[in-house]
Amino acid sequence: MNVQEVRKLDAYLKRVFGNAKIRVVPRPKKDDSAEVYIGEEFIGVLFVDDEDDDRSFQFQMAILEEDLADVG
C-alpha cells in the first residue's frame, strides 16, 4: 500500500463515515495493510487484496465484548 493509496483511503473513510477524525496510517514494515484510527483510538486494519489482478481493500474491525459493556 503506497502513500497515495493511504491518502485516498483516508479521504474515502472520512467521507463515507462522516467523521473527520478518522486516520489511515501505514504500518511499519508492512506494505499490505494500514491501521485505522478515530482520534488516538485504534479501530481496525485495512488490508490490500490483489487476487486476480483486481485490487481491492478490506477493512477489518474487531469488537470486544468488554467494549459493549458501556453501551447498555
C-alpha positions in Angstrom: 0.0 0.0 0.0 1.7 3.2 -1.1 1.3 6.7 0.3 -1.2 7.8 -2.4 -3.4 4.8 -1.6 -3.3 5.6 2.1 -4.4 9.2 1.4 -7.2 8.1 -0.9 -8.4 5.5 1.7 -8.2 8.1 4.4 -10.3 10.6 2.5 -12.8 7.8 1.5 -13.4 6.6 5.0 -13.8 10.2 6.3 -16.4 10.9 3.7 -18.3 7.5 4.0 -18.5 7.6 7.8 -18.8 11.4 8.0 -16.0 11.6 10.5 -13.0 13.9 10.0 -11.2 12.3 13.0 -10.7 9.0 11.1 -7.0 8.5 10.2 -5.4 5.8 8.0 -1.8 5.2 9.0 0.8 3.0 7.2 2.0 0.1 9.3 5.8 -0.1 9.9 7.5 -2.8 7.9 4.2 -3.9 6.3 3.2 -2.9 2.7 0.0 -5.0 2.5 -2.0 -3.1 5.2 -2.6 0.1 7.1 -4.1 0.9 10.5 -7.3 2.9 11.0 -7.8 5.2 14.0 -10.5 7.5 15.2 -8.6 10.2 17.0 -6.0 8.2 19.0 -8.1 5.1 19.3 -7.2 2.2 17.1 -10.3 0.7 15.5 -9.1 -1.7 12.7 -6.9 -2.7 9.8 -7.2 -2.1 6.1 -5.8 -5.0 4.0 -4.9 -5.0 0.3 -6.4 -7.8 -1.8 -4.6 -8.3 -5.1 -6.2 -11.5 -6.2 -6.9 -11.9 -9.9 -5.2 -8.6 -10.7 -8.3 -6.8 -9.3 -7.0 -4.6 -6.5 -9.4 -4.0 -3.6 -9.2 -3.2 0.1 -10.8 -5.0 3.1 -11.5 -3.2 6.4 -11.4 -5.5 9.5 -12.6 -4.3 12.9 -12.8 -6.4 16.0 -15.4 -5.5 18.6 -14.7 -7.0 22.0 -17.5 -7.9 24.4 -16.0 -5.7 27.0 -16.4 -2.7 24.6 -20.1 -3.4 24.5 -20.5 -3.1 28.3 -20.6 0.7 28.1 -23.4 0.7 25.5 -26.0 -0.6 27.9 
